[in-house]
Amino acid sequence: MLRICLLSPKGPLYRHRGGIFKKSLRYSPLTLPTLAAMIPPEIEHELSIFDEGIEDIPTEIDADVIGITVIT
């Protein structure tokens, strides 16, 4: 089984500890669920998604593939 982890690290635009948008931009970016939906169903996999705008990313991740996205 392929273990896949998708990460969205915190940045200055959007994060749970503040950021320039404060409370006016509180939505989940669509990048991670879009990438998750693109995994072919015939690939047996276990998926973990971490959005640091919501919670901290674990310091240790057990995965075969890690995808990282950012807001620039």
mmCIF file of the N, C-alpha and C atoms, coordinates in Angstrom:
data_MODEL
# 
_entry.id   MODEL 
# 
loop_
_atom_site.group_PDB 
_atom_site.id 
_atom_site.type_symbol 
_atom_site.label_atom_id 
_atom_site.label_alt_id 
_atom_site.label_comp_id 
_atom_site.label_asym_id 
_atom_site.label_entity_id 
_atom_site.label_seq_id 
_atom_site.pdbx_PDB_ins_code 
_atom_site.Cartn_x 
_atom_site.Cartn_y 
_atom_site.Cartn_z 
_atom_site.occupancy 
_atom_site.B_iso_or_equiv 
_atom_site.pdbx_formal_charge 
_atom_site.auth_seq_id 
_atom_site.auth_comp_id 
_atom_site.auth_asym_id 
_atom_site.auth_atom_id 
_atom_site.pdbx_PDB_model_num 
ATOM 1   N N  . MET A 1 1  ? 0.840   -1.180 0.000  1.00 0.00 ? 1  MET A N  1 
ATOM 2   C CA . MET A 1 1  ? 0.000   0.000  0.000  1.00 0.00 ? 1  MET A CA 1 
ATOM 3   C C  . MET A 1 1  ? 0.889   1.249  0.000  1.00 0.00 ? 1  MET A C  1 
ATOM 4   N N  . LEU A 1 2  ? 0.566   2.179  -0.867 1.00 0.00 ? 2  LEU A N  1 
ATOM 5   C CA . LEU A 1 2  ? 1.309   3.431  -0.991 1.00 0.00 ? 2  LEU A CA 1 
ATOM 6   C C  . LEU A 1 2  ? 0.800   4.429  0.044  1.00 0.00 ? 2  LEU A C  1 
ATOM 7   N N  . ARG A 1 3  ? 1.703   4.937  0.872  1.00 0.00 ? 3  ARG A N  1 
ATOM 8   C CA . ARG A 1 3  ? 1.333   5.945  1.879  1.00 0.00 ? 3  ARG A CA 1 
ATOM 9   C C  . ARG A 1 3  ? 1.662   7.325  1.319  1.00 0.00 ? 3  ARG A C  1 
ATOM 10  N N  . ILE A 1 4  ? 0.623   8.137  1.129  1.00 0.00 ? 4  ILE A N  1 
ATOM 11  C CA . ILE A 1 4  ? 0.762   9.466  0.539  1.00 0.00 ? 4  ILE A CA 1 
ATOM 12  C C  . ILE A 1 4  ? 0.400   10.509 1.585  1.00 0.00 ? 4  ILE A C  1 
ATOM 13  N N  . CYS A 1 5  ? 1.215   11.554 1.665  1.00 0.00 ? 5  CYS A N  1 
ATOM 14  C CA . CYS A 1 5  ? 0.955   12.654 2.590  1.00 0.00 ? 5  CYS A CA 1 
ATOM 15  C C  . CYS A 1 5  ? 0.999   13.962 1.799  1.00 0.00 ? 5  CYS A C  1 
ATOM 16  N N  . LEU A 1 6  ? -0.036  14.783 1.932  1.00 0.00 ? 6  LEU A N  1 
ATOM 17  C CA . LEU A 1 6  ? -0.093  16.080 1.269  1.00 0.00 ? 6  LEU A CA 1 
ATOM 18  C C  . LEU A 1 6  ? -0.023  17.172 2.335  1.00 0.00 ? 6  LEU A C  1 
ATOM 19  N N  . LEU A 1 7  ? 0.872   18.136 2.128  1.00 0.00 ? 7  LEU A N  1 
ATOM 20  C CA . LEU A 1 7  ? 1.111   19.182 3.119  1.00 0.00 ? 7  LEU A CA 1 
ATOM 21  C C  . LEU A 1 7  ? 0.881   20.571 2.545  1.00 0.00 ? 7  LEU A C  1 
ATOM 22  N N  . SER A 1 8  ? 0.297   21.427 3.354  1.00 0.00 ? 8  SER A N  1 
ATOM 23  C CA . SER A 1 8  ? 0.194   22.847 3.041  1.00 0.00 ? 8  SER A CA 1 
ATOM 24  C C  . SER A 1 8  ? 0.785   23.600 4.229  1.00 0.00 ? 8  SER A C  1 
ATOM 25  N N  . PRO A 1 9  ? 2.051   24.043 4.129  1.00 0.00 ? 9  PRO A N  1 
ATOM 26  C CA . PRO A 1 9  ? 2.695   24.715 5.258  1.00 0.00 ? 9  PRO A CA 1 
ATOM 27  C C  . PRO A 1 9  ? 2.153   26.128 5.459  1.00 0.00 ? 9  PRO A C  1 
ATOM 28  N N  . LYS A 1 10 ? 2.304   26.617 6.686  1.00 0.00 ? 10 LYS A N  1 
ATOM 29  C CA . LYS A 1 10 ? 1.833   27.974 6.975  1.00 0.00 ? 10 LYS A CA 1 
ATOM 30  C C  . LYS A 1 10 ? 2.711   28.988 6.260  1.00 0.00 ? 10 LYS A C  1 
ATOM 31  N N  . GLY A 1 11 ? 2.135   30.116 5.977  1.00 0.00 ? 11 GLY A N  1 
ATOM 32  C CA . GLY A 1 11 ? 2.844   31.190 5.310  1.00 0.00 ? 11 GLY A CA 1 
ATOM 33  C C  . GLY A 1 11 ? 2.295   32.522 5.794  1.00 0.00 ? 11 GLY A C  1 
ATOM 34  N N  . PRO A 1 12 ? 2.828   33.620 5.302  1.00 0.00 ? 12 PRO A N  1 
ATOM 35  C CA . PRO A 1 12 ? 2.399   34.937 5.790  1.00 0.00 ? 12 PRO A CA 1 
ATOM 36  C C  . PRO A 1 12 ? 0.987   35.333 5.365  1.00 0.00 ? 12 PRO A C  1 
ATOM 37  N N  . LEU A 1 13 ? 0.419   34.685 4.328  1.00 0.00 ? 13 LEU A N  1 
ATOM 38  C CA . LEU A 1 13 ? -0.912  35.064 3.864  1.00 0.00 ? 13 LEU A CA 1 
ATOM 39  C C  . LEU A 1 13 ? -2.035  34.372 4.616  1.00 0.00 ? 13 LEU A C  1 
ATOM 40  N N  . TYR A 1 14 ? -1.830  33.122 4.988  1.00 0.00 ? 14 TYR A N  1 
ATOM 41  C CA . TYR A 1 14 ? -2.913  32.331 5.563  1.00 0.00 ? 14 TYR A CA 1 
ATOM 42  C C  . TYR A 1 14 ? -2.345  31.365 6.583  1.00 0.00 ? 14 TYR A C  1 
ATOM 43  N N  . ARG A 1 15 ? -2.671  31.578 7.821  1.00 0.00 ? 15 ARG A N  1 
ATOM 44  C CA . ARG A 1 15 ? -2.241  30.649 8.859  1.00 0.00 ? 15 ARG A CA 1 
ATOM 45  C C  . ARG A 1 15 ? -3.102  30.823 10.101 1.00 0.00 ? 15 ARG A C  1 
ATOM 46  N N  . HIS A 1 16 ? -3.141  29.810 10.923 1.00 0.00 ? 16 HIS A N  1 
ATOM 47  C CA . HIS A 1 16 ? -4.035  29.828 12.080 1.00 0.00 ? 16 HIS A CA 1 
ATOM 48  C C  . HIS A 1 16 ? -3.552  30.749 13.192 1.00 0.00 ? 16 HIS A C  1 
ATOM 49  N N  . ARG A 1 17 ? -2.365  31.240 13.109 1.00 0.00 ? 17 ARG A N  1 
ATOM 50  C CA . ARG A 1 17 ? -1.860  32.151 14.151 1.00 0.00 ? 17 ARG A CA 1 
ATOM 51  C C  . ARG A 1 17 ? -1.881  33.607 13.691 1.00 0.00 ? 17 ARG A C  1 
ATOM 52  N N  . GLY A 1 18 ? -2.623  33.905 12.649 1.00 0.00 ? 18 GLY A N  1 
ATOM 53  C CA . GLY A 1 18 ? -2.690  35.281 12.174 1.00 0.00 ? 18 GLY A CA 1 
ATOM 54  C C  . GLY A 1 18 ? -2.548  35.329 10.674 1.00 0.00 ? 18 GLY A C  1 
ATOM 55  N N  . GLY A 1 19 ? -1.602  36.108 10.194 1.00 0.00 ? 19 GLY A N  1 
ATOM 56  C CA . GLY A 1 19 ? -1.432  36.284 8.761  1.00 0.00 ? 19 GLY A CA 1 
ATOM 57  C C  . GLY A 1 19 ? -2.045  37.606 8.345  1.00 0.00 ? 19 GLY A C  1 
ATOM 58  N N  . ILE A 1 20 ? -1.772  38.036 7.135  1.00 0.00 ? 20 ILE A N  1 
ATOM 59  C CA . ILE A 1 20 ? -2.225  39.361 6.729  1.00 0.00 ? 20 ILE A CA 1 
ATOM 60  C C  . ILE A 1 20 ? -3.730  39.434 6.518  1.00 0.00 ? 20 ILE A C  1 
ATOM 61  N N  . PHE A 1 21 ? -4.404  38.283 6.312  1.00 0.00 ? 21 PHE A N  1 
ATOM 62  C CA . PHE A 1 21 ? -5.838  38.324 6.057  1.00 0.00 ? 21 PHE A CA 1 
ATOM 63  C C  . PHE A 1 21 ? -6.673  38.279 7.331  1.00 0.00 ? 21 PHE A C  1 
ATOM 64  N N  . LYS A 1 22 ? -6.046  38.009 8.471  1.00 0.00 ? 22 LYS A N  1 
ATOM 65  C CA . LYS A 1 22 ? -6.745  37.903 9.759  1.00 0.00 ? 22 LYS A CA 1 
ATOM 66  C C  . LYS A 1 22 ? -7.992  37.037 9.612  1.00 0.00 ? 22 LYS A C  1 
ATOM 67  N N  . LYS A 1 23 ? -9.175  37.552 9.898  1.00 0.00 ? 23 LYS A N  1 
ATOM 68  C CA . LYS A 1 23 ? -10.395 36.746 9.828  1.00 0.00 ? 23 LYS A CA 1 
ATOM 69  C C  . LYS A 1 23 ? -11.156 36.939 8.528  1.00 0.00 ? 23 LYS A C  1 
ATOM 70  N N  . SER A 1 24 ? -10.689 37.811 7.655  1.00 0.00 ? 24 SER A N  1 
ATOM 71  C CA . SER A 1 24 ? -11.441 38.076 6.431  1.00 0.00 ? 24 SER A CA 1 
ATOM 72  C C  . SER A 1 24 ? -11.254 36.998 5.362  1.00 0.00 ? 24 SER A C  1 
ATOM 73  N N  . LEU A 1 25 ? -10.252 36.144 5.491  1.00 0.00 ? 25 LEU A N  1 
ATOM 74  C CA . LEU A 1 25 ? -10.014 35.086 4.516  1.00 0.00 ? 25 LEU A CA 1 
ATOM 75  C C  . LEU A 1 25 ? -9.796  33.776 5.260  1.00 0.00 ? 25 LEU A C  1 
ATOM 76  N N  . ARG A 1 26 ? -10.872 33.175 5.698  1.00 0.00 ? 26 ARG A N  1 
ATOM 77  C CA . ARG A 1 26 ? -10.786 31.917 6.435  1.00 0.00 ? 26 ARG A CA 1 
ATOM 78  C C  . ARG A 1 26 ? -11.505 30.832 5.657  1.00 0.00 ? 26 ARG A C  1 
ATOM 79  N N  . TYR A 1 27 ? -10.829 30.259 4.690  1.00 0.00 ? 27 TYR A N  1 
ATOM 80  C CA . TYR A 1 27 ? -11.369 29.162 3.912  1.00 0.00 ? 27 TYR A CA 1 
ATOM 81  C C  . TYR A 1 27 ? -10.243 28.168 3.690  1.00 0.00 ? 27 TYR A C  1 
ATOM 82  N N  . SER A 1 28 ? -10.623 26.970 3.380  1.00 0.00 ? 28 SER A N  1 
ATOM 83  C CA . SER A 1 28 ? -9.625  25.947 3.101  1.00 0.00 ? 28 SER A CA 1 
ATOM 84  C C  . SER A 1 28 ? -9.241  26.028 1.626  1.00 0.00 ? 28 SER A C  1 
ATOM 85  N N  . PRO A 1 29 ? -7.964  26.210 1.314  1.00 0.00 ? 29 PRO A N  1 
ATOM 86  C CA . PRO A 1 29 ? -7.547  26.199 -0.093 1.00 0.00 ? 29 PRO A CA 1 
ATOM 87  C C  . PRO A 1 29 ? -7.920  24.860 -0.739 1.00 0.00 ? 29 PRO A C  1 
ATOM 88  N N  . LEU A 1 30 ? -8.225  24.885 -2.014 1.00 0.00 ? 30 LEU A N  1 
ATOM 89  C CA . LEU A 1 30 ? -8.697  23.689 -2.708 1.00 0.00 ? 30 LEU A CA 1 
ATOM 90  C C  . LEU A 1 30 ? -7.572  22.810 -3.254 1.00 0.00 ? 30 LEU A C  1 
ATOM 91  N N  . THR A 1 31 ? -6.337  23.217 -3.102 1.00 0.00 ? 31 THR A N  1 
ATOM 92  C CA . THR A 1 31 ? -5.227  22.468 -3.679 1.00 0.00 ? 31 THR A CA 1 
ATOM 93  C C  . THR A 1 31 ? -5.141  21.042 -3.142 1.00 0.00 ? 31 THR A C  1 
ATOM 94  N N  . LEU A 1 32 ? -5.155  20.875 -1.835 1.00 0.00 ? 32 LEU A N  1 
ATOM 95  C CA . LEU A 1 32 ? -4.976  19.537 -1.263 1.00 0.00 ? 32 LEU A CA 1 
ATOM 96  C C  . LEU A 1 32 ? -6.125  18.590 -1.611 1.00 0.00 ? 32 LEU A C  1 
ATOM 97  N N  . PRO A 1 33 ? -7.396  18.995 -1.463 1.00 0.00 ? 33 PRO A N  1 
ATOM 98  C CA . PRO A 1 33 ? -8.446  18.055 -1.865 1.00 0.00 ? 33 PRO A CA 1 
ATOM 99  C C  . PRO A 1 33 ? -8.462  17.776 -3.365 1.00 0.00 ? 33 PRO A C  1 
ATOM 100 N N  . THR A 1 34 ? -8.043  18.743 -4.174 1.00 0.00 ? 34 THR A N  1 
ATOM 101 C CA . THR A 1 34 ? -7.969  18.511 -5.621 1.00 0.00 ? 34 THR A CA 1 
ATOM 102 C C  . THR A 1 34 ? -6.903  17.472 -5.936 1.00 0.00 ? 34 THR A C  1 
ATOM 103 N N  . LEU A 1 35 ? -5.733  17.603 -5.322 1.00 0.00 ? 35 LEU A N  1 
ATOM 104 C CA . LEU A 1 35 ? -4.671  16.609 -5.524 1.00 0.00 ? 35 LEU A CA 1 
ATOM 105 C C  . LEU A 1 35 ? -5.102  15.232 -5.027 1.00 0.00 ? 35 LEU A C  1 
ATOM 106 N N  . ALA A 1 36 ? -5.773  15.196 -3.894 1.00 0.00 ? 36 ALA A N  1 
ATOM 107 C CA . ALA A 1 36 ? -6.241  13.918 -3.350 1.00 0.00 ? 36 ALA A CA 1 
ATOM 108 C C  . ALA A 1 36 ? -7.227  13.252 -4.306 1.00 0.00 ? 36 ALA A C  1 
ATOM 109 N N  . ALA A 1 37 ? -8.089  14.036 -4.924 1.00 0.00 ? 37 ALA A N  1 
ATOM 110 C CA . ALA A 1 37 ? -9.082  13.483 -5.853 1.00 0.00 ? 37 ALA A CA 1 
ATOM 111 C C  . ALA A 1 37 ? -8.447  12.962 -7.135 1.00 0.00 ? 37 ALA A C  1 
ATOM 112 N N  . MET A 1 38 ? -7.240  13.390 -7.435 1.00 0.00 ? 38 MET A N  1 
ATOM 113 C CA . MET A 1 38 ? -6.561  12.960 -8.665 1.00 0.00 ? 38 MET A CA 1 
ATOM 114 C C  . MET A 1 38 ? -5.803  11.648 -8.510 1.00 0.00 ? 38 MET A C  1 
ATOM 115 N N  . ILE A 1 39 ? -5.759  11.090 -7.310 1.00 0.00 ? 39 ILE A N  1 
ATOM 116 C CA . ILE A 1 39 ? -5.100  9.797  -7.116 1.00 0.00 ? 39 ILE A CA 1 
ATOM 117 C C  . ILE A 1 39 ? -5.971  8.727  -7.775 1.00 0.00 ? 39 ILE A C  1 
ATOM 118 N N  . PRO A 1 40 ? -5.422  7.980  -8.732 1.00 0.00 ? 40 PRO A N  1 
ATOM 119 C CA . PRO A 1 40 ? -6.230  6.969  -9.421 1.00 0.00 ? 40 PRO A CA 1 
ATOM 120 C C  . PRO A 1 40 ? -6.791  5.942  -8.444 1.00 0.00 ? 40 PRO A C  1 
ATOM 121 N N  . PRO A 1 41 ? -8.061  5.589  -8.600 1.00 0.00 ? 41 PRO A N  1 
ATOM 122 C CA . PRO A 1 41 ? -8.692  4.647  -7.658 1.00 0.00 ? 41 PRO A CA 1 
ATOM 123 C C  . PRO A 1 41 ? -8.065  3.251  -7.676 1.00 0.00 ? 41 PRO A C  1 
ATOM 124 N N  . GLU A 1 42 ? -7.404  2.901  -8.765 1.00 0.00 ? 42 GLU A N  1 
ATOM 125 C CA . GLU A 1 42 ? -6.790  1.569  -8.816 1.00 0.00 ? 42 GLU A CA 1 
ATOM 126 C C  . GLU A 1 42 ? -5.494  1.472  -8.016 1.00 0.00 ? 42 GLU A C  1 
ATOM 127 N N  . ILE A 1 43 ? -4.975  2.585  -7.561 1.00 0.00 ? 43 ILE A N  1 
ATOM 128 C CA . ILE A 1 43 ? -3.780  2.572  -6.710 1.00 0.00 ? 43 ILE A CA 1 
ATOM 129 C C  . ILE A 1 43 ? -4.221  2.429  -5.261 1.00 0.00 ? 43 ILE A C  1 
ATOM 130 N N  . GLU A 1 44 ? -3.826  1.321  -4.654 1.00 0.00 ? 44 GLU A N  1 
ATOM 131 C CA . GLU A 1 44 ? -4.147  1.118  -3.245 1.00 0.00 ? 44 GLU A CA 1 
ATOM 132 C C  . GLU A 1 44 ? -3.280  2.075  -2.428 1.00 0.00 ? 44 GLU A C  1 
ATOM 133 N N  . HIS A 1 45 ? -3.933  2.947  -1.657 1.00 0.00 ? 45 HIS A N  1 
ATOM 134 C CA . HIS A 1 45 ? -3.175  3.972  -0.948 1.00 0.00 ? 45 HIS A CA 1 
ATOM 135 C C  . HIS A 1 45 ? -3.820  4.330  0.391  1.00 0.00 ? 45 HIS A C  1 
ATOM 136 N N  . GLU A 1 46 ? -2.997  4.941  1.216  1.00 0.00 ? 46 GLU A N  1 
ATOM 137 C CA . GLU A 1 46 ? -3.444  5.521  2.482  1.00 0.00 ? 46 GLU A CA 1 
ATOM 138 C C  . GLU A 1 46 ? -3.059  6.991  2.406  1.00 0.00 ? 46 GLU A C  1 
ATOM 139 N N  . LEU A 1 47 ? -4.020  7.887  2.582  1.00 0.00 ? 47 LEU A N  1 
ATOM 140 C CA . LEU A 1 47 ? -3.792  9.316  2.379  1.00 0.00 ? 47 LEU A CA 1 
ATOM 141 C C  . LEU A 1 47 ? -3.899  10.081 3.686  1.00 0.00 ? 47 LEU A C  1 
ATOM 142 N N  . SER A 1 48 ? -2.921  10.971 3.914  1.00 0.00 ? 48 SER A N  1 
ATOM 143 C CA . SER A 1 48 ? -2.952  11.907 5.040  1.00 0.00 ? 48 SER A CA 1 
ATOM 144 C C  . SER A 1 48 ? -2.828  13.312 4.472  1.00 0.00 ? 48 SER A C  1 
ATOM 145 N N  . ILE A 1 49 ? -3.640  14.226 4.989  1.00 0.00 ? 49 ILE A N  1 
ATOM 146 C CA . ILE A 1 49 ? -3.589  15.620 4.553  1.00 0.00 ? 49 ILE A CA 1 
ATOM 147 C C  . ILE A 1 49 ? -3.399  16.491 5.786  1.00 0.00 ? 49 ILE A C  1 
ATOM 148 N N  . PHE A 1 50 ? -2.426  17.407 5.704  1.00 0.00 ? 50 PHE A N  1 
ATOM 149 C CA . PHE A 1 50 ? -2.170  18.341 6.797  1.00 0.00 ? 50 PHE A CA 1 
ATOM 150 C C  . PHE A 1 50 ? -2.135  19.756 6.245  1.00 0.00 ? 50 PHE A C  1 
ATOM 151 N N  . ASP A 1 51 ? -3.009  20.608 6.742  1.00 0.00 ? 51 ASP A N  1 
ATOM 152 C CA . ASP A 1 51 ? -3.051  22.022 6.376  1.00 0.00 ? 51 ASP A CA 1 
ATOM 153 C C  . ASP A 1 51 ? -2.649  22.808 7.609  1.00 0.00 ? 51 ASP A C  1 
ATOM 154 N N  . GLU A 1 52 ? -1.454  23.385 7.574  1.00 0.00 ? 52 GLU A N  1 
ATOM 155 C CA . GLU A 1 52 ? -0.944  24.092 8.746  1.00 0.00 ? 52 GLU A CA 1 
ATOM 156 C C  . GLU A 1 52 ? -1.701  25.391 9.007  1.00 0.00 ? 52 GLU A C  1 
ATOM 157 N N  . GLY A 1 53 ? -2.561  25.810 8.074  1.00 0.00 ? 53 GLY A N  1 
ATOM 158 C CA . GLY A 1 53 ? -3.461  26.919 8.347  1.00 0.00 ? 53 GLY A CA 1 
ATOM 159 C C  . GLY A 1 53 ? -4.532  26.525 9.350  1.00 0.00 ? 53 GLY A C  1 
ATOM 160 N N  . ILE A 1 54 ? -4.704  25.219 9.564  1.00 0.00 ? 54 ILE A N  1 
ATOM 161 C CA . ILE A 1 54 ? -5.713  24.703 10.498 1.00 0.00 ? 54 ILE A CA 1 
ATOM 162 C C  . ILE A 1 54 ? -5.048  24.143 11.757 1.00 0.00 ? 54 ILE A C  1 
ATOM 163 N N  . GLU A 1 55 ? -3.988  23.356 11.561 1.00 0.00 ? 55 GLU A N  1 
ATOM 164 C CA . GLU A 1 55 ? -3.287  22.739 12.690 1.00 0.00 ? 55 GLU A CA 1 
ATOM 165 C C  . GLU A 1 55 ? -1.815  22.543 12.318 1.00 0.00 ? 55 GLU A C  1 
ATOM 166 N N  . ASP A 1 56 ? -0.997  22.331 13.327 1.00 0.00 ? 56 ASP A N  1 
ATOM 167 C CA . ASP A 1 56 ? 0.432   22.120 13.081 1.00 0.00 ? 56 ASP A CA 1 
ATOM 168 C C  . ASP A 1 56 ? 0.662   20.799 12.357 1.00 0.00 ? 56 ASP A C  1 
ATOM 169 N N  . ILE A 1 57 ? 1.678   20.794 11.501 1.00 0.00 ? 57 ILE A N  1 
ATOM 170 C CA . ILE A 1 57 ? 2.083   19.573 10.807 1.00 0.00 ? 57 ILE A CA 1 
ATOM 171 C C  . ILE A 1 57 ? 2.929   18.745 11.768 1.00 0.00 ? 57 ILE A C  1 
ATOM 172 N N  . PRO A 1 58 ? 2.688   17.439 11.854 1.00 0.00 ? 58 PRO A N  1 
ATOM 173 C CA . PRO A 1 58 ? 3.492   16.601 12.756 1.00 0.00 ? 58 PRO A CA 1 
ATOM 174 C C  . PRO A 1 58 ? 4.981   16.674 12.412 1.00 0.00 ? 58 PRO A C  1 
ATOM 175 N N  . THR A 1 59 ? 5.808   16.526 13.400 1.00 0.00 ? 59 THR A N  1 
ATOM 176 C CA . THR A 1 59 ? 7.259   16.576 13.168 1.00 0.00 ? 59 THR A CA 1 
ATOM 177 C C  . THR A 1 59 ? 7.770   15.299 12.517 1.00 0.00 ? 59 THR A C  1 
ATOM 178 N N  . GLU A 1 60 ? 7.062   14.197 12.682 1.00 0.00 ? 60 GLU A N  1 
ATOM 179 C CA . GLU A 1 60 ? 7.450   12.936 12.047 1.00 0.00 ? 60 GLU A CA 1 
ATOM 180 C C  . GLU A 1 60 ? 6.284   12.421 11.212 1.00 0.00 ? 60 GLU A C  1 
ATOM 181 N N  . ILE A 1 61 ? 6.555   12.154 9.942  1.00 0.00 ? 61 ILE A N  1 
ATOM 182 C CA . ILE A 1 61 ? 5.522   11.668 9.022  1.00 0.00 ? 61 ILE A CA 1 
ATOM 183 C C  . ILE A 1 61 ? 6.016   10.376 8.384  1.00 0.00 ? 61 ILE A C  1 
ATOM 184 N N  . ASP A 1 62 ? 5.192   9.343  8.459  1.00 0.00 ? 62 ASP A N  1 
ATOM 185 C CA . ASP A 1 62 ? 5.526   8.055  7.865  1.00 0.00 ? 62 ASP A CA 1 
ATOM 186 C C  . ASP A 1 62 ? 4.806   7.956  6.525  1.00 0.00 ? 62 ASP A C  1 
ATOM 187 N N  . ALA A 1 63 ? 5.536   8.246  5.427  1.00 0.00 ? 63 ALA A N  1 
ATOM 188 C CA . ALA A 1 63 ? 4.917   8.251  4.099  1.00 0.00 ? 63 ALA A CA 1 
ATOM 189 C C  . ALA A 1 63 ? 5.934   7.840  3.048  1.00 0.00 ? 63 ALA A C  1 
ATOM 190 N N  . ASP A 1 64 ? 5.431   7.277  1.947  1.00 0.00 ? 64 ASP A N  1 
ATOM 191 C CA . ASP A 1 64 ? 6.280   6.936  0.810  1.00 0.00 ? 64 ASP A CA 1 
ATOM 192 C C  . ASP A 1 64 ? 6.438   8.133  -0.123 1.00 0.00 ? 64 ASP A C  1 
ATOM 193 N N  . VAL A 1 65 ? 5.371   8.947  -0.220 1.00 0.00 ? 65 VAL A N  1 
ATOM 194 C CA . VAL A 1 65 ? 5.363   10.121 -1.090 1.00 0.00 ? 65 VAL A CA 1 
ATOM 195 C C  . VAL A 1 65 ? 4.801   11.298 -0.298 1.00 0.00 ? 65 VAL A C  1 
ATOM 196 N N  . ILE A 1 66 ? 5.495   12.437 -0.368 1.00 0.00 ? 66 ILE A N  1 
ATOM 197 C CA . ILE A 1 66 ? 5.010   13.657 0.280  1.00 0.00 ? 66 ILE A CA 1 
ATOM 198 C C  . ILE A 1 66 ? 4.880   14.740 -0.778 1.00 0.00 ? 66 ILE A C  1 
ATOM 199 N N  . GLY A 1 67 ? 3.693   15.344 -0.855 1.00 0.00 ? 67 GLY A N  1 
ATOM 200 C CA . GLY A 1 67 ? 3.452   16.476 -1.762 1.00 0.00 ? 67 GLY A CA 1 
ATOM 201 C C  . GLY A 1 67 ? 3.290   17.729 -0.933 1.00 0.00 ? 67 GLY A C  1 
ATOM 202 N N  . ILE A 1 68 ? 3.914   18.819 -1.364 1.00 0.00 ? 68 ILE A N  1 
ATOM 203 C CA . ILE A 1 68 ? 3.852   20.089 -0.631 1.00 0.00 ? 68 ILE A CA 1 
ATOM 204 C C  . ILE A 1 68 ? 3.351   21.177 -1.576 1.00 0.00 ? 68 ILE A C  1 
ATOM 205 N N  . THR A 1 69 ? 2.411   21.971 -1.098 1.00 0.00 ? 69 THR A N  1 
ATOM 206 C CA . THR A 1 69 ? 1.916   23.104 -1.849 1.00 0.00 ? 69 THR A CA 1 
ATOM 207 C C  . THR A 1 69 ? 2.101   24.371 -1.011 1.00 0.00 ? 69 THR A C  1 
ATOM 208 N N  . VAL A 1 70 ? 2.128   25.511 -1.661 1.00 0.00 ? 70 VAL A N  1 
ATOM 209 C CA . VAL A 1 70 ? 2.277   26.787 -0.949 1.00 0.00 ? 70 VAL A CA 1 
ATOM 210 C C  . VAL A 1 70 ? 1.411   27.845 -1.607 1.00 0.00 ? 70 VAL A C  1 
ATOM 211 N N  . ILE A 1 71 ? 1.128   28.896 -0.880 1.00 0.00 ? 71 ILE A N  1 
ATOM 212 C CA . ILE A 1 71 ? 0.466   30.069 -1.428 1.00 0.00 ? 71 ILE A CA 1 
ATOM 213 C C  . ILE A 1 71 ? 1.543   31.126 -1.602 1.00 0.00 ? 71 ILE A C  1 
ATOM 214 N N  . THR A 1 72 ? 1.680   31.655 -2.814 1.00 0.00 ? 72 THR A N  1 
ATOM 215 C CA . THR A 1 72 ? 2.718   32.665 -3.058 1.00 0.00 ? 72 THR A CA 1 
ATOM 216 C C  . THR A 1 72 ? 2.104   34.002 -3.368 1.00 0.00 ? 72 THR A C  1 
# 
